[in-house]
């Protein structure tokens, strides 16, 4: 039976954790986005303005993290009692993948606005547009699907392999660490953090090419996207 407090605790814990991580590590995310952009690191701002785009990230980080962990933990709670231990990694992979698809409904519009603000590539001749104006411009000129949700498919394609790698490794490391060093006692937060760092770093390294593709699709000029749609219609 699923704990009735699981939903609320997952929302709160996931939201707070996501907000703290995204805000603290935001400068690194900015540098990563500029390195991945096809225009080049220095044309996108180099080391200047590394906090550009933190507004949408701060607003969107808590909801998307909360949605992810709520979906993931709820799926685990429902399915784990029904499956033998040897198939638990499959539950972790499936749950994380479903959570990513749902979470991307919030993540993608935030990523589009944030990355365009980070790289200062929003509108030619208007390099200092704020995040709200970037959002409005993307909506008015490119629409919801072609603008705010541009790159949704590539984001999901990147996030699912990431989750397939990260969460089974995380769960395995937690169990292994608990058995080897804690006599099956629950891990401390810092110990879970170490396991999560190893799992997340491994997943990020493997899926970097997919992340580059996702970034470049989101940053592609709207004129190029329109030409592509016109060619497809003909």
Secondary structure, DSSP 4 states (H G I P E B T S, - for coil): ---TTHHHHHHHHHHHHHHHHHHHTHHHHHHHHHHHSTT-TTTTTTTS-TTTTHHHHHHHHHHHHHHHHHHHHHHHHHHGGGS-GGGHHHHHHHHHHHHHHHHHHHHHHHHHHHHHHHHT-SSTT-TT--HHHHHHHHHHHHHIIIIITTTHHHHHHHHHHHHHHHHHHHHHHHHHHHHHHSTTPPPPHHHHHHHHHHHHHHHHHHHHHHHHHHHHHHHS-HHHHHHHHHHHH-
